[in-house]
């Protein structure tokens, strides 16, 4: 099954031109891929933390050796990377 990752970033919500464009693209894509999967990520609603010392240390620590704090520091980036890896096609707005 083909997968599309739609990423929106504008905090303007319904007033955003880029969101209107990604919506149009997604609608057209869905018609062309009726059995496809669409992953939607709204970065304006995500709790994205800056990369800090804890994150860097966690990313260089083997998964089996990570502390709970390190796993927590990487959890959002792991989720986002997983979405990128899962998708076959992307639209960013």
GROMACS elastic network, one bead per residue, 0.5 to 0.9 nm:
[ bonds ]
;  ai    aj funct       b0    kb
    1    35     6  0.68420   500
    1    36     6  0.56385   500
    1    37     6  0.70798   500
    2    33     6  0.75417   500
    2    35     6  0.77840   500
    2    36     6  0.50039   500
    2    37     6  0.63904   500
    2    38     6  0.87786   500
    2    87     6  0.74613   500
    2    88     6  0.61418   500
    2    89     6  0.79564   500
    3    36     6  0.56151   500
    3    38     6  0.57482   500
    3    39     6  0.73747   500
    3    86     6  0.71385   500
    3    88     6  0.52613   500
    3    89     6  0.64044   500
    3    90     6  0.85407   500
    4    26     6  0.81617   500
    4    29     6  0.82502   500
    4    30     6  0.89429   500
    4    36     6  0.75463   500
    4    37     6  0.62646   500
    4    39     6  0.61352   500
    4    40     6  0.83944   500
    4    86     6  0.87168   500
    4    87     6  0.53792   500
    4    88     6  0.60684   500
    4    90     6  0.54765   500
    4    91     6  0.75286   500
    5    37     6  0.85836   500
    5    38     6  0.59577   500
    5    40     6  0.60168   500
    5    41     6  0.75062   500
    5    83     6  0.71220   500
    5    84     6  0.70994   500
    5    86     6  0.83681   500
    5    87     6  0.56119   500
    5    88     6  0.77757   500
    5    89     6  0.63199   500
    5    91     6  0.63752   500
    5    92     6  0.82957   500
    6    22     6  0.71893   500
    6    23     6  0.87774   500
    6    26     6  0.74745   500
    6    38     6  0.71435   500
    6    39     6  0.60565   500
    6    41     6  0.61105   500
    6    42     6  0.83223   500
    6    89     6  0.87307   500
    6    90     6  0.59524   500
    6    92     6  0.60421   500
    6    93     6  0.80096   500
    7    22     6  0.82059   500
    7    39     6  0.84079   500
    7    40     6  0.60732   500
    7    42     6  0.59074   500
    7    43     6  0.70828   500
    7    90     6  0.77703   500
    7    91     6  0.62886   500
    7    93     6  0.62108   500
    8    11     6  0.88149   500
    8    18     6  0.77601   500
    8    19     6  0.63970   500
    8    22     6  0.75896   500
    8    40     6  0.79025   500
    8    41     6  0.63197   500
    8    43     6  0.60656   500
    8    44     6  0.74849   500
    8    91     6  0.84866   500
    8    92     6  0.60577   500
    9    12     6  0.88455   500
    9    18     6  0.86161   500
    9    19     6  0.82556   500
    9    41     6  0.84959   500
    9    42     6  0.58936   500
    9    44     6  0.52119   500
    9    45     6  0.84722   500
    9    92     6  0.80969   500
    9    93     6  0.62569   500
   10    13     6  0.65095   500
   10    16     6  0.64660   500
   10    17     6  0.88360   500
   10    18     6  0.73256   500
   10    19     6  0.72260   500
   10    42     6  0.83133   500
   10    43     6  0.78599   500
   10    44     6  0.62917   500
   10    93     6  0.73809   500
   11    15     6  0.89580   500
   11    16     6  0.77456   500
   11    43     6  0.85893   500
   11    44     6  0.54336   500
   11    45     6  0.81884   500
   12    15     6  0.52754   500
   12    17     6  0.86860   500
   12    19     6  0.86243   500
   13    16     6  0.55403   500
   13    19     6  0.71571   500
   13    44     6  0.88959   500
   14    17     6  0.82846   500
   14    19     6  0.74058   500
   14    20     6  0.78143   500
   15    19     6  0.81584   500
   15    20     6  0.83800   500
   16    19     6  0.52688   500
   16    20     6  0.64829   500
   16    21     6  0.88410   500
   17    20     6  0.50808   500
   17    21     6  0.63118   500
   17    22     6  0.87618   500
   17    93     6  0.87001   500
   18    21     6  0.50143   500
   18    22     6  0.61926   500
   18    23     6  0.84984   500
   18    92     6  0.84507   500
   19    22     6  0.50781   500
   19    23     6  0.59915   500
   19    24     6  0.85374   500
   19    93     6  0.60400   500
   20    23     6  0.50433   500
   20    24     6  0.62073   500
   20    25     6  0.86314   500
   20    93     6  0.88234   500
   21    24     6  0.51030   500
   21    25     6  0.61565   500
   21    26     6  0.85132   500
   21    93     6  0.74109   500
   22    26     6  0.59448   500
   22    27     6  0.84877   500
   22    91     6  0.65327   500
   22    92     6  0.69707   500
   22    93     6  0.59683   500
   23    26     6  0.50492   500
   23    27     6  0.60711   500
   23    28     6  0.85736   500
   24    27     6  0.51678   500
   24    28     6  0.62198   500
   24    29     6  0.84986   500
   25    28     6  0.52063   500
   25    29     6  0.59948   500
   25    30     6  0.85335   500
   25    91     6  0.76768   500
   26    30     6  0.59867   500
   26    31     6  0.86231   500
   26    38     6  0.80996   500
   26    91     6  0.79499   500
   27    30     6  0.51466   500
   27    31     6  0.64028   500
   27    32     6  0.88066   500
   28    31     6  0.52484   500
   28    32     6  0.64059   500
   28    33     6  0.86903   500
   29    32     6  0.50965   500
   29    33     6  0.60446   500
   29    34     6  0.84033   500
   29    36     6  0.87102   500
   30    34     6  0.55224   500
   30    35     6  0.80180   500
   30    36     6  0.68307   500
   30    37     6  0.82882   500
   30    38     6  0.80194   500
   31    34     6  0.55048   500
   32    35     6  0.89811   500
   32    36     6  0.87274   500
   33    36     6  0.50348   500
   33    37     6  0.83571   500
   34    37     6  0.85504   500
   37    87     6  0.87211   500
   38    87     6  0.84881   500
   39    83     6  0.74607   500
   39    87     6  0.79204   500
   41    44     6  0.89988   500
   41    45     6  0.86686   500
   41    46     6  0.81787   500
   41    80     6  0.86132   500
   41    83     6  0.88385   500
   42    45     6  0.56315   500
   42    46     6  0.64951   500
   43    47     6  0.79754   500
   43    48     6  0.78185   500
   44    47     6  0.82134   500
   44    48     6  0.89662   500
   45    48     6  0.87981   500
   46    76     6  0.89220   500
   47    76     6  0.82379   500
   48    76     6  0.73230   500
   48    77     6  0.85045   500
   49    52     6  0.83713   500
   49    73     6  0.86377   500
   49    76     6  0.85898   500
   50    55     6  0.87057   500
   51    54     6  0.80125   500
   51    55     6  0.58164   500
   51    56     6  0.69747   500
   51    73     6  0.88655   500
   52    55     6  0.53061   500
   52    56     6  0.62632   500
   52    57     6  0.86778   500
   52    73     6  0.89716   500
   53    56     6  0.51534   500
   53    57     6  0.61042   500
   53    58     6  0.84898   500
   54    57     6  0.51922   500
   54    58     6  0.60406   500
   54    59     6  0.85845   500
   54    69     6  0.80990   500
   54    70     6  0.65305   500
   54    73     6  0.67657   500
   54    74     6  0.89723   500
   55    58     6  0.50520   500
   55    59     6  0.61099   500
   55    60     6  0.87606   500
   55    70     6  0.66864   500
   55    71     6  0.88596   500
   55    72     6  0.89510   500
   55    73     6  0.53818   500
   55    74     6  0.61874   500
   56    59     6  0.51583   500
   56    60     6  0.64858   500
   56    61     6  0.87794   500
   57    60     6  0.53214   500
   57    61     6  0.62678   500
   57    70     6  0.76674   500
   58    61     6  0.50524   500
   58    62     6  0.79757   500
   58    63     6  0.82782   500
   58    66     6  0.65344   500
   58    67     6  0.81928   500
   58    69     6  0.85497   500
   58    71     6  0.71226   500
   58    73     6  0.72816   500
   58    74     6  0.69683   500
   59    62     6  0.77508   500
   59    63     6  0.84667   500
   59    70     6  0.81437   500
   59    74     6  0.72584   500
   60    63     6  0.88952   500
   61    64     6  0.82588   500
   61    65     6  0.64389   500
   61    66     6  0.60457   500
   61    70     6  0.85884   500
   62    65     6  0.54010   500
   62    66     6  0.64663   500
   63    66     6  0.53647   500
   63    67     6  0.88539   500
   63    71     6  0.81505   500
   64    67     6  0.87330   500
   66    69     6  0.79338   500
   66    70     6  0.57326   500
   66    71     6  0.63599   500
   67    70     6  0.51030   500
   67    71     6  0.62839   500
   67    72     6  0.85956   500
   68    71     6  0.50882   500
   68    72     6  0.61441   500
   68    73     6  0.86075   500
   69    72     6  0.50669   500
   69    73     6  0.61595   500
   69    74     6  0.87763   500
   70    74     6  0.63510   500
   70    75     6  0.85839   500
   71    74     6  0.52583   500
   71    75     6  0.59817   500
   72    75     6  0.50951   500
   72    76     6  0.79272   500
   73    76     6  0.74030   500
   73    77     6  0.82293   500
   74    77     6  0.54362   500
   74    78     6  0.58783   500
   74    79     6  0.85591   500
   75    78     6  0.51284   500
   75    79     6  0.62279   500
   75    80     6  0.87745   500
   76    79     6  0.50560   500
   76    80     6  0.62475   500
   76    81     6  0.86080   500
   77    80     6  0.50286   500
   77    81     6  0.59926   500
   77    82     6  0.83399   500
   78    81     6  0.51907   500
   78    82     6  0.59905   500
   78    83     6  0.86603   500
   79    82     6  0.50763   500
   79    83     6  0.63682   500
   79    84     6  0.88535   500
   80    83     6  0.51540   500
   80    84     6  0.64139   500
   80    85     6  0.87358   500
   81    84     6  0.50513   500
   81    85     6  0.61630   500
   81    86     6  0.85508   500
   82    85     6  0.50725   500
   82    86     6  0.60282   500
   82    87     6  0.86948   500
   83    86     6  0.50755   500
   83    87     6  0.62750   500
   84    87     6  0.54886   500
   84    88     6  0.82734   500
   84    89     6  0.89800   500
   84    90     6  0.82835   500
   85    88     6  0.78608   500
   87    90     6  0.69933   500
